[in-house]
Amino acid sequence: MTLFVLVLLAALIFEYINGFHDTANSIATVVSTKVLTPRQAVVWAAFWNLVGALMGTAVATTIGRGLVDTNVIDMSTVLSALLAAIVWNLFTWWLGLPSSSSHALVGGLCGAALTASDGNWNVLHWHIIAEDGSHGGLWPKIVLPMVTSPFCGFLLGAGLMYLLLALLKKLRPRLIGLIFGKAQLVSAGFMGYSHGSNDAQKTMGIITLALFTGTQAGIFEGLPAWASFLETPEFTVHRWVMIVCALTMAAGTAAGGWRIIRTMGHKMVKLQTIHGFAAETTAALVIHGASTLGIPISTTHVITTSIMGVGSSKRFSAVKWGLVERIVWAWVLTLPITGLLGYGIEKLLK
């Protein structure tokens, strides 16, 4: 039971860090275009993160039981995955790099599961087909979207920007700024909502996995009647788990992640209100679609490449590609490094 409490605490710490680490996803553009002050933007994003986190559990189910064999998972495995993700998130936050919390958690879980199974790679669900014909596993839910979602963000962001410029070319720049200054409030809210609907669910899935594993192991037997809410004989995301994760992410978002906000909102490309609107709308649509399909994509990858696509529509050299190269390296290294961290931490705990 003590180990479960540690897992729950680590999960909430991860969710809080995820909130301030990924705050930039929701508000970097709206801050850089000066539509909202940083404090106003953080509050706006926190509210919509909270609302989005309470909508649906498809991503939570994918994380909790769709990627690794739950028969080899115990409390120490879940704890190792969380610790690996926390370490990587804090490291990349310190560097000011927008890395993926989603892939950090998946990498940590896969590495820890390999240790728990004594190196049996078959415990990783590479590609599975459910009874209803839907596809699941690491390839269709993690690896393929990891490659395709950034391209979607870049191409759709550039395409939407070109379309807006073509439609509005006769309007004065000042009027365009006024129109999209208001419109960006909506797009920033939509971005916060979609971010909450995807990212918060990852921790919901991990906590539910811990509850399910603990119930199977019998660690909740003999607890007082008031603690019966912990019993999870089937993999079902409880309402209390959704609420706790939503509130924790909102609190983390409210704390702000200013290092990454500076990187995405100011250093990568100079944005105006119309660019901010296009980037946020593009990213929100891609993320919302993924959440509906139960795909835990990186919100960081999508909003970053959307900003790149929008920025490149001005001129290709407007994007600071040297900084982009550093960001891409952080993306590429996230899964293998967190996998190794999860593997090593689980070794130590065992």
SELOKOL-745748 format. One record per residue (C-alpha): residue number from 1; residue in three letters; z, x, y. Coordinates in pm, 1 decimal, padded with zeros to 6 digits. Each point is the difference from the previous one (the first is absolute). Layout:
REM residues N
+-----+--------+----------+----------+----------+
! num ! residu !       pz !       px !       py !
+-----+--------+----------+----------+----------+
! NUM !    ALA !        Z !        X !        Y !
...
+-----+--------+----------+----------+----------+
//
This chain:
REM residues 350
+-----+--------+----------+----------+----------+
! num ! residu !       pz !       px !       py !
+-----+--------+----------+----------+----------+
!   1 !    MET !  00000.0 !  00000.0 !  00000.0 !
!   2 !    THR !  00072.5 !  00292.5 !  00232.3 !
!   3 !    LEU ! -00351.9 !  00131.2 ! -00053.7 !
!   4 !    PHE ! -00144.7 ! -00341.0 !  00086.3 !
!   5 !    VAL !  00193.7 ! -00002.0 !  00327.4 !
!   6 !    LEU ! -00147.3 !  00343.2 !  00078.2 !
!   7 !    VAL ! -00349.1 ! -00130.1 ! -00081.6 !
!   8 !    LEU !  00047.6 ! -00300.6 !  00228.2 !
!   9 !    LEU !  00129.8 !  00222.5 !  00280.1 !
!  10 !    ALA ! -00291.4 !  00244.5 ! -00041.8 !
!  11 !    ALA ! -00248.5 ! -00290.0 ! -00000.8 !
!  12 !    LEU !  00135.6 ! -00134.2 !  00328.0 !
!  13 !    ILE ! -00000.1 !  00348.8 !  00154.1 !
!  14 !    PHE ! -00364.1 !  00037.0 ! -00108.0 !
!  15 !    GLU ! -00084.3 ! -00338.3 !  00150.3 !
!  16 !    TYR !  00172.0 !  00090.2 !  00327.1 !
!  17 !    ILE ! -00182.6 !  00335.2 !  00015.7 !
!  18 !    ASN ! -00322.5 ! -00179.5 ! -00088.4 !
!  19 !    GLY !  00063.2 ! -00225.9 !  00298.8 !
!  20 !    PHE !  00034.5 !  00276.0 !  00259.5 !
!  21 !    HIS ! -00248.3 !  00231.1 ! -00176.5 !
!  22 !    ASP ! -00269.7 ! -00267.6 !  00009.6 !
!  23 !    THR !  00091.7 ! -00159.8 !  00333.1 !
!  24 !    ALA ! -00293.6 !  00191.2 !  00143.5 !
!  25 !    ASN ! -00230.8 ! -00204.4 ! -00223.4 !
!  26 !    SER !  00088.7 ! -00311.5 !  00194.8 !
!  27 !    ILE !  00050.2 !  00119.6 !  00354.0 !
!  28 !    ALA ! -00168.7 !  00335.4 !  00068.5 !
!  29 !    THR ! -00308.9 ! -00160.7 !  00150.3 !
!  30 !    VAL !  00181.7 ! -00264.1 !  00201.9 !
!  31 !    VAL !  00225.9 !  00270.7 !  00147.7 !
!  32 !    SER ! -00279.8 !  00246.1 !  00074.1 !
!  33 !    THR ! -00200.1 ! -00268.3 !  00183.2 !
!  34 !    LYS !  00317.2 ! -00089.9 !  00198.2 !
!  35 !    VAL ! -00022.9 ! -00370.1 ! -00083.5 !
!  36 !    LEU !  00368.0 !  00017.1 ! -00099.1 !
!  37 !    THR !  00273.5 !  00251.0 !  00070.0 !
!  38 !    PRO !  00120.6 !  00191.0 ! -00307.1 !
!  39 !    ARG !  00319.2 ! -00206.8 ! -00018.7 !
!  40 !    GLN ! -00184.7 ! -00331.5 !  00032.9 !
!  41 !    ALA ! -00254.1 !  00109.7 ! -00261.9 !
!  42 !    VAL !  00271.1 !  00097.7 ! -00248.8 !
!  43 !    VAL !  00170.9 ! -00339.0 !  00033.0 !
!  44 !    TRP ! -00334.7 ! -00180.1 ! -00035.5 !
!  45 !    ALA ! -00089.9 !  00199.7 ! -00309.9 !
!  46 !    ALA !  00346.3 ! -00043.5 ! -00155.0 !
!  47 !    PHE ! -00022.1 ! -00378.1 !  00032.7 !
!  48 !    TRP ! -00342.7 ! -00023.5 ! -00164.8 !
!  49 !    ASN !  00096.1 !  00251.9 ! -00268.2 !
!  50 !    LEU !  00289.7 ! -00230.5 ! -00086.6 !
!  51 !    VAL ! -00224.6 ! -00306.5 ! -00020.6 !
!  52 !    GLY ! -00264.1 !  00179.3 ! -00207.4 !
!  53 !    ALA !  00256.0 !  00141.3 ! -00242.9 !
!  54 !    LEU !  00107.0 ! -00350.0 ! -00101.4 !
!  55 !    MET ! -00351.4 ! -00105.6 ! -00098.8 !
!  56 !    GLY ! -00095.4 !  00049.4 ! -00364.9 !
!  57 !    THR !  00096.2 !  00234.3 ! -00284.6 !
!  58 !    ALA ! -00334.5 !  00108.5 ! -00147.4 !
!  59 !    VAL !  00036.7 !  00361.7 !  00116.8 !
!  60 !    ALA !  00362.2 !  00011.4 ! -00120.9 !
!  61 !    THR ! -00110.7 ! -00103.8 ! -00348.8 !
!  62 !    THR ! -00267.2 !  00271.7 ! -00007.5 !
!  63 !    ILE !  00249.8 !  00271.6 !  00097.3 !
!  64 !    GLY !  00276.3 ! -00124.5 ! -00230.2 !
!  65 !    ARG ! -00183.1 ! -00053.4 ! -00325.4 !
!  66 !    GLY ! -00370.7 !  00066.8 !  00042.1 !
!  67 !    LEU ! -00012.0 !  00380.7 !  00022.3 !
!  68 !    VAL !  00233.9 !  00147.5 ! -00263.7 !
!  69 !    ASP !  00145.8 ! -00113.3 ! -00334.0 !
!  70 !    THR !  00329.1 ! -00170.2 !  00088.7 !
!  71 !    ASN !  00139.5 !  00083.7 ! -00346.0 !
!  72 !    VAL !  00057.4 !  00361.9 !  00106.2 !
!  73 !    ILE !  00150.6 ! -00088.4 !  00336.3 !
!  74 !    ASP !  00373.3 !  00015.3 !  00061.6 !
!  75 !    MET !  00217.1 !  00026.3 !  00309.7 !
!  76 !    SER ! -00036.0 !  00376.2 !  00034.0 !
!  77 !    THR ! -00381.1 ! -00031.9 ! -00018.0 !
!  78 !    VAL ! -00003.8 ! -00249.1 !  00286.4 !
!  79 !    LEU !  00244.4 !  00213.2 !  00199.7 !
!  80 !    SER ! -00216.6 !  00310.5 ! -00051.7 !
!  81 !    ALA ! -00309.0 ! -00184.2 !  00124.3 !
!  82 !    LEU !  00180.7 ! -00117.1 !  00312.8 !
!  83 !    LEU !  00148.6 !  00342.0 !  00078.2 !
!  84 !    ALA ! -00342.0 !  00165.3 ! -00036.2 !
!  85 !    ALA ! -00155.5 ! -00251.5 !  00241.4 !
!  86 !    ILE !  00286.6 !  00035.7 !  00248.8 !
!  87 !    VAL ! -00029.7 !  00380.4 !  00006.1 !
!  88 !    TRP ! -00377.1 ! -00011.6 !  00060.3 !
!  89 !    ASN !  00025.3 ! -00271.1 !  00265.3 !
!  90 !    LEU !  00261.1 !  00192.3 !  00195.3 !
!  91 !    PHE ! -00198.6 !  00323.3 ! -00028.1 !
!  92 !    THR ! -00324.2 ! -00153.1 !  00127.7 !
!  93 !    TRP !  00187.3 ! -00191.2 !  00271.7 !
!  94 !    TRP !  00153.3 !  00327.6 !  00117.1 !
!  95 !    LEU ! -00351.5 !  00148.6 !  00019.5 !
!  96 !    GLY ! -00124.0 ! -00312.2 !  00181.6 !
!  97 !    LEU ! -00261.4 ! -00069.8 ! -00269.2 !
!  98 !    PRO ! -00081.4 ! -00361.3 ! -00098.4 !
!  99 !    SER !  00019.7 !  00028.9 ! -00380.2 !
! 100 !    SER !  00014.7 ! -00286.4 ! -00249.5 !
! 101 !    SER !  00340.7 ! -00138.7 ! -00099.0 !
! 102 !    SER ! -00176.1 ! -00205.7 ! -00266.4 !
! 103 !    HIS ! -00154.1 !  00297.8 ! -00174.6 !
! 104 !    ALA !  00322.7 !  00196.1 !  00036.2 !
! 105 !    LEU !  00184.6 ! -00270.5 ! -00193.0 !
! 106 !    VAL ! -00273.2 ! -00031.8 ! -00264.3 !
! 107 !    GLY ! -00017.0 !  00377.3 ! -00047.7 !
! 108 !    GLY !  00376.8 !  00025.0 ! -00036.2 !
! 109 !    LEU !  00006.3 ! -00285.5 ! -00252.3 !
! 110 !    CYS ! -00278.1 !  00150.7 ! -00211.3 !
! 111 !    GLY !  00159.5 !  00345.6 ! -00001.5 !
! 112 !    ALA !  00342.6 ! -00137.8 ! -00092.8 !
! 113 !    ALA ! -00152.1 ! -00215.8 ! -00276.6 !
! 114 !    LEU ! -00168.9 !  00306.3 ! -00150.0 !
! 115 !    THR !  00333.7 !  00179.5 ! -00017.6 !
! 116 !    ALA !  00171.2 ! -00304.5 ! -00151.2 !
! 117 !    SER ! -00268.3 ! -00018.9 ! -00271.0 !
! 118 !    ASP !  00008.6 !  00376.5 ! -00074.2 !
! 119 !    GLY ! -00343.4 !  00054.0 !  00147.2 !
! 120 !    ASN ! -00178.1 ! -00292.5 ! -00166.9 !
! 121 !    TRP ! -00289.0 ! -00079.3 !  00235.1 !
! 122 !    ASN ! -00059.7 ! -00329.5 ! -00179.7 !
! 123 !    VAL !  00295.0 ! -00153.5 !  00188.4 !
! 124 !    LEU ! -00220.3 ! -00000.2 !  00310.9 !
! 125 !    HIS ! -00214.1 ! -00313.9 !  00013.7 !
! 126 !    TRP ! -00333.2 !  00143.4 !  00104.2 !
! 127 !    HIS ! -00204.1 ! -00318.3 ! -00043.8 !
! 128 !    ILE !  00117.3 ! -00325.6 ! -00156.5 !
! 129 !    ILE ! -00159.7 ! -00343.8 ! -00025.4 !
! 130 !    ALA !  00234.6 ! -00298.1 !  00012.6 !
! 131 !    GLU ! -00038.0 ! -00319.0 ! -00201.8 !
! 132 !    ASP ! -00156.3 ! -00175.1 !  00298.6 !
! 133 !    GLY ! -00265.8 !  00272.4 !  00019.6 !
! 134 !    SER !  00141.1 !  00170.2 !  00310.2 !
! 135 !    HIS !  00000.3 !  00378.2 !  00015.9 !
! 136 !    GLY !  00314.3 !  00204.1 !  00059.7 !
! 137 !    GLY !  00137.4 !  00351.9 ! -00030.9 !
! 138 !    LEU ! -00018.1 !  00319.2 !  00198.0 !
! 139 !    TRP ! -00379.0 !  00021.2 !  00024.2 !
! 140 !    PRO ! -00086.6 ! -00345.1 !  00143.8 !
! 141 !    LYS !  00324.4 ! -00051.8 !  00191.6 !
! 142 !    ILE !  00077.9 !  00348.0 !  00137.5 !
! 143 !    VAL ! -00267.7 !  00268.8 ! -00042.2 !
! 144 !    LEU ! -00312.6 ! -00204.0 !  00077.5 !
! 145 !    PRO !  00152.3 ! -00176.6 !  00305.8 !
! 146 !    MET !  00132.4 !  00337.7 !  00118.4 !
! 147 !    VAL ! -00361.1 !  00113.2 !  00033.5 !
! 148 !    THR ! -00168.9 ! -00324.1 !  00105.0 !
! 149 !    SER !  00251.3 ! -00143.5 !  00248.4 !
! 150 !    PRO ! -00028.0 !  00290.2 !  00250.2 !
! 151 !    PHE ! -00379.8 ! -00030.0 ! -00009.7 !
! 152 !    CYS !  00029.8 ! -00375.1 !  00056.8 !
! 153 !    GLY !  00229.7 !  00064.6 !  00296.7 !
! 154 !    PHE ! -00237.5 !  00254.7 !  00152.5 !
! 155 !    LEU ! -00323.4 ! -00193.8 ! -00050.9 !
! 156 !    LEU !  00139.0 ! -00341.9 !  00095.5 !
! 157 !    GLY !  00178.4 !  00146.0 !  00302.1 !
! 158 !    ALA ! -00318.6 !  00165.9 !  00124.2 !
! 159 !    GLY ! -00206.1 ! -00311.2 ! -00079.7 !
! 160 !    LEU !  00235.4 ! -00236.6 !  00183.9 !
! 161 !    MET !  00010.2 !  00233.5 !  00297.6 !
! 162 !    TYR ! -00379.6 !  00019.6 !  00023.1 !
! 163 !    LEU ! -00018.9 ! -00380.5 ! -00025.6 !
! 164 !    LEU !  00254.8 ! -00053.6 !  00277.7 !
! 165 !    LEU ! -00174.2 !  00247.9 !  00227.3 !
! 166 !    ALA ! -00334.9 ! -00170.6 ! -00059.9 !
! 167 !    LEU !  00140.8 ! -00346.0 !  00073.1 !
! 168 !    LEU !  00198.1 !  00102.9 !  00306.5 !
! 169 !    LYS ! -00231.3 !  00259.1 !  00159.1 !
! 170 !    LYS ! -00063.4 ! -00222.7 !  00305.2 !
! 171 !    LEU !  00368.9 ! -00042.5 !  00081.9 !
! 172 !    ARG !  00180.7 !  00228.0 !  00240.9 !
! 173 !    PRO !  00236.6 !  00255.9 ! -00156.3 !
! 174 !    ARG !  00294.0 ! -00142.8 !  00196.0 !
! 175 !    LEU ! -00058.7 ! -00349.7 ! -00141.9 !
! 176 !    ILE ! -00036.6 !  00139.0 ! -00351.3 !
! 177 !    GLY !  00330.3 !  00180.2 !  00043.0 !
! 178 !    LEU !  00173.5 ! -00319.8 !  00111.2 !
! 179 !    ILE ! -00144.7 ! -00206.3 ! -00288.3 !
! 180 !    PHE !  00086.4 !  00247.3 ! -00272.5 !
! 181 !    GLY !  00336.6 !  00081.7 !  00152.6 !
! 182 !    LYS !  00096.9 ! -00356.1 ! -00098.8 !
! 183 !    ALA ! -00196.8 !  00001.1 ! -00323.4 !
! 184 !    GLN !  00173.8 !  00317.0 ! -00112.2 !
! 185 !    LEU !  00331.6 ! -00183.9 ! -00014.7 !
! 186 !    VAL ! -00150.5 ! -00219.3 ! -00272.1 !
! 187 !    SER ! -00162.8 !  00288.3 ! -00187.1 !
! 188 !    ALA !  00320.7 !  00208.0 !  00013.1 !
! 189 !    GLY !  00197.1 ! -00296.3 ! -00135.7 !
! 190 !    PHE ! -00256.2 ! -00048.2 ! -00278.1 !
! 191 !    MET !  00021.9 !  00370.4 ! -00081.1 !
! 192 !    GLY !  00380.6 ! -00019.3 ! -00020.0 !
! 193 !    TYR ! -00022.5 ! -00307.9 ! -00221.1 !
! 194 !    SER ! -00247.3 !  00158.5 ! -00242.9 !
! 195 !    HIS !  00203.1 !  00322.4 ! -00009.4 !
! 196 !    GLY !  00313.6 ! -00192.5 ! -00094.0 !
! 197 !    SER ! -00184.8 ! -00203.7 ! -00262.8 !
! 198 !    ASN ! -00110.7 !  00318.0 ! -00177.3 !
! 199 !    ASP !  00252.3 !  00276.8 !  00062.2 !
! 200 !    ALA !  00324.9 ! -00196.0 ! -00031.8 !
! 201 !    GLN ! -00109.8 ! -00133.5 ! -00337.2 !
! 202 !    LYS ! -00005.1 !  00349.2 ! -00150.1 !
! 203 !    THR !  00375.8 !  00031.4 !  00028.6 !
! 204 !    MET !  00040.1 ! -00357.1 ! -00123.8 !
! 205 !    GLY ! -00188.2 !  00104.7 ! -00312.9 !
! 206 !    ILE !  00218.7 !  00306.9 ! -00052.4 !
! 207 !    ILE !  00326.0 ! -00194.6 !  00043.2 !
! 208 !    THR ! -00125.2 ! -00270.4 ! -00236.1 !
! 209 !    LEU ! -00094.4 !  00270.3 ! -00250.9 !
! 210 !    ALA !  00356.5 !  00134.9 !  00022.4 !
! 211 !    LEU !  00144.9 ! -00350.8 ! -00045.4 !
! 212 !    PHE ! -00228.4 ! -00070.2 ! -00296.2 !
! 213 !    THR !  00076.6 !  00337.0 ! -00161.2 !
! 214 !    GLY !  00373.9 ! -00044.6 !  00058.7 !
! 215 !    THR ! -00004.3 ! -00347.2 ! -00153.6 !
! 216 !    GLN ! -00183.8 !  00129.1 ! -00306.8 !
! 217 !    ALA !  00254.9 !  00281.0 ! -00034.1 !
! 218 !    GLY !  00290.3 ! -00244.1 !  00034.5 !
! 219 !    ILE !  00167.2 !  00171.6 !  00297.1 !
! 220 !    PHE !  00059.6 ! -00332.9 !  00175.7 !
! 221 !    GLU !  00187.5 ! -00152.0 ! -00292.3 !
! 222 !    GLY !  00364.1 ! -00075.5 !  00068.0 !
! 223 !    LEU ! -00045.2 ! -00022.0 !  00377.5 !
! 224 !    PRO !  00171.2 ! -00285.0 !  00189.9 !
! 225 !    ALA ! -00184.8 ! -00331.3 !  00029.5 !
! 226 !    TRP ! -00081.9 !  00062.4 !  00367.1 !
! 227 !    ALA ! -00206.9 !  00305.4 ! -00103.9 !
! 228 !    SER ! -00225.1 ! -00201.3 ! -00230.6 !
! 229 !    PHE ! -00281.1 !  00029.6 !  00257.1 !
! 230 !    LEU ! -00056.1 !  00352.5 ! -00131.6 !
! 231 !    GLU ! -00109.6 ! -00125.3 ! -00340.4 !
! 232 !    THR ! -00379.7 !  00030.5 ! -00029.4 !
! 233 !    PRO ! -00108.2 ! -00069.4 ! -00360.0 !
! 234 !    GLU ! -00363.9 ! -00036.0 !  00112.5 !
! 235 !    PHE ! -00184.7 !  00199.9 !  00263.8 !
! 236 !    THR !  00042.3 ! -00241.8 !  00291.2 !
! 237 !    VAL !  00051.0 !  00100.3 !  00362.5 !
! 238 !    HIS !  00309.9 ! -00187.6 !  00119.5 !
! 239 !    ARG !  00011.6 ! -00152.4 !  00345.3 !
! 240 !    TRP !  00306.0 !  00209.6 !  00092.9 !
! 241 !    VAL ! -00196.7 !  00318.6 ! -00080.6 !
! 242 !    MET ! -00280.7 ! -00113.4 !  00229.9 !
! 243 !    ILE !  00240.8 ! -00077.7 !  00284.6 !
! 244 !    VAL !  00195.1 !  00326.5 ! -00030.3 !
! 245 !    CYS ! -00319.8 !  00208.5 ! -00009.2 !
! 246 !    ALA ! -00153.0 ! -00191.9 !  00290.4 !
! 247 !    LEU !  00307.5 !  00047.8 !  00219.5 !
! 248 !    THR !  00029.4 !  00368.7 ! -00092.0 !
! 249 !    MET ! -00364.3 !  00071.9 !  00081.4 !
! 250 !    ALA !  00030.9 ! -00188.3 !  00328.6 !
! 251 !    ALA !  00307.5 !  00207.3 !  00087.4 !
! 252 !    GLY ! -00186.7 !  00320.6 ! -00080.4 !
! 253 !    THR ! -00295.6 ! -00112.8 !  00206.5 !
! 254 !    ALA !  00232.2 ! -00075.0 !  00291.6 !
! 255 !    ALA !  00128.3 !  00358.5 ! -00019.4 !
! 256 !    GLY ! -00349.8 !  00127.7 !  00078.1 !
! 257 !    GLY ! -00191.8 !  00299.7 ! -00130.1 !
! 258 !    TRP ! -00096.3 !  00174.0 !  00318.8 !
! 259 !    ARG ! -00135.1 !  00321.5 ! -00151.0 !
! 260 !    ILE ! -00269.0 ! -00184.7 ! -00195.7 !
! 261 !    ILE ! -00064.5 ! -00244.0 !  00285.0 !
! 262 !    ARG ! -00090.7 !  00295.8 !  00222.0 !
! 263 !    THR ! -00236.0 !  00138.4 ! -00265.6 !
! 264 !    MET ! -00184.7 ! -00326.3 ! -00060.9 !
! 265 !    GLY !  00012.0 ! -00154.6 !  00345.2 !
! 266 !    HIS ! -00063.4 !  00296.9 !  00224.0 !
! 267 !    LYS ! -00108.3 !  00316.6 ! -00179.8 !
! 268 !    MET ! -00272.0 ! -00125.9 ! -00233.7 !
! 269 !    VAL ! -00222.9 ! -00187.5 !  00246.7 !
! 270 !    LYS !  00037.0 ! -00152.3 !  00347.2 !
! 271 !    LEU !  00007.3 ! -00380.0 ! -00028.2 !
! 272 !    GLN ! -00055.8 ! -00289.5 !  00239.0 !
! 273 !    THR !  00106.6 ! -00360.7 ! -00062.3 !
! 274 !    ILE ! -00328.7 ! -00102.6 ! -00161.2 !
! 275 !    HIS !  00020.8 !  00298.2 ! -00238.3 !
! 276 !    GLY !  00360.2 ! -00082.6 ! -00086.0 !
! 277 !    PHE ! -00093.9 ! -00361.0 ! -00074.2 !
! 278 !    ALA ! -00288.5 !  00104.9 ! -00225.0 !
! 279 !    ALA !  00207.7 !  00254.6 ! -00192.7 !
! 280 !    GLU !  00295.8 ! -00233.5 ! -00055.0 !
! 281 !    THR ! -00214.8 ! -00297.1 ! -00099.2 !
! 282 !    THR ! -00201.8 !  00206.0 ! -00247.2 !
! 283 !    ALA !  00304.9 !  00154.5 ! -00163.5 !
! 284 !    ALA !  00189.3 ! -00329.7 ! -00015.7 !
! 285 !    LEU ! -00290.3 ! -00175.2 ! -00174.5 !
! 286 !    VAL ! -00036.6 !  00275.8 ! -00261.2 !
! 287 !    ILE !  00374.9 !  00016.2 ! -00068.0 !
! 288 !    HIS !  00040.2 ! -00377.4 ! -00017.6 !
! 289 !    GLY ! -00284.3 ! -00020.9 ! -00249.7 !
! 290 !    ALA !  00161.9 !  00268.2 ! -00215.2 !
! 291 !    SER !  00338.5 ! -00175.7 !  00011.1 !
! 292 !    THR ! -00161.6 ! -00323.0 ! -00119.2 !
! 293 !    LEU ! -00150.0 !  00187.4 ! -00297.2 !
! 294 !    GLY !  00328.4 !  00175.5 ! -00082.5 !
! 295 !    ILE ! -00133.5 !  00344.2 !  00094.8 !
! 296 !    PRO !  00262.2 !  00235.0 !  00153.3 !
! 297 !    ILE ! -00232.5 !  00188.8 !  00231.9 !
! 298 !    SER !  00107.3 !  00247.7 !  00262.7 !
! 299 !    THR !  00028.9 ! -00178.9 !  00332.3 !
! 300 !    THR !  00007.7 !  00347.4 !  00154.7 !
! 301 !    HIS ! -00339.7 !  00093.5 ! -00143.2 !
! 302 !    VAL ! -00159.4 ! -00323.0 !  00117.3 !
! 303 !    ILE !  00124.8 ! -00008.2 !  00360.1 !
! 304 !    THR ! -00066.0 !  00372.2 !  00043.9 !
! 305 !    THR ! -00360.2 ! -00023.7 ! -00116.4 !
! 306 !    SER ! -00048.4 ! -00319.1 !  00202.9 !
! 307 !    ILE !  00104.1 !  00196.0 !  00309.7 !
! 308 !    MET ! -00241.3 !  00277.0 ! -00102.0 !
! 309 !    GLY ! -00284.0 ! -00249.7 ! -00043.6 !
! 310 !    VAL !  00066.8 ! -00165.6 !  00333.8 !
! 311 !    GLY !  00031.7 !  00336.8 !  00172.5 !
! 312 !    SER ! -00323.1 !  00133.6 ! -00149.7 !
! 313 !    SER ! -00187.6 ! -00299.7 !  00142.9 !
! 314 !    LYS !  00057.2 !  00152.0 !  00346.4 !
! 315 !    ARG ! -00141.8 !  00329.6 ! -00117.8 !
! 316 !    PHE !  00060.4 !  00193.0 ! -00320.1 !
! 317 !    SER !  00166.7 !  00287.0 !  00182.8 !
! 318 !    ALA !  00256.2 ! -00237.9 !  00155.0 !
! 319 !    VAL !  00205.3 !  00027.4 ! -00320.4 !
! 320 !    LYS !  00205.7 !  00317.5 ! -00033.1 !
! 321 !    TRP ! -00120.9 !  00092.9 ! -00346.4 !
! 322 !    GLY !  00228.6 !  00302.3 ! -00030.5 !
! 323 !    LEU !  00300.1 ! -00232.0 !  00008.5 !
! 324 !    VAL ! -00176.5 ! -00239.3 ! -00237.5 !
! 325 !    GLU ! -00036.8 !  00285.1 ! -00250.1 !
! 326 !    ARG !  00377.9 !  00054.2 ! -00000.3 !
! 327 !    ILE !  00055.3 ! -00372.4 ! -00055.4 !
! 328 !    VAL ! -00247.5 ! -00011.2 ! -00289.9 !
! 329 !    TRP !  00174.1 !  00292.9 ! -00169.3 !
! 330 !    ALA !  00328.6 ! -00192.7 !  00019.9 !
! 331 !    TRP ! -00173.2 ! -00296.6 ! -00165.5 !
! 332 !    VAL ! -00152.3 !  00208.9 ! -00278.9 !
! 333 !    LEU !  00323.3 !  00182.5 ! -00080.8 !
! 334 !    THR !  00229.8 ! -00305.1 !  00003.2 !
! 335 !    LEU ! -00055.7 ! -00119.5 ! -00359.2 !
! 336 !    PRO !  00015.4 !  00340.1 ! -00175.3 !
! 337 !    ILE !  00295.3 !  00131.6 !  00202.5 !
! 338 !    THR !  00210.8 ! -00314.6 ! -00037.7 !
! 339 !    GLY ! -00096.9 ! -00009.0 ! -00367.7 !
! 340 !    LEU !  00139.2 !  00350.7 ! -00042.4 !
! 341 !    LEU !  00309.3 ! -00091.0 !  00202.8 !
! 342 !    GLY !  00062.1 ! -00308.8 ! -00213.2 !
! 343 !    TYR ! -00050.9 !  00201.1 ! -00316.9 !
! 344 !    GLY !  00242.7 !  00272.7 !  00114.0 !
! 345 !    ILE !  00268.1 ! -00233.3 !  00133.0 !
! 346 !    GLU ! -00003.4 ! -00202.3 ! -00323.4 !
! 347 !    LYS !  00036.7 !  00326.8 ! -00195.2 !
! 348 !    LEU !  00308.2 !  00085.3 !  00204.2 !
! 349 !    LEU !  00152.1 ! -00346.2 ! -00037.8 !
! 350 !    LYS ! -00057.6 ! -00000.8 ! -00375.5 !
+-----+--------+----------+----------+----------+
//
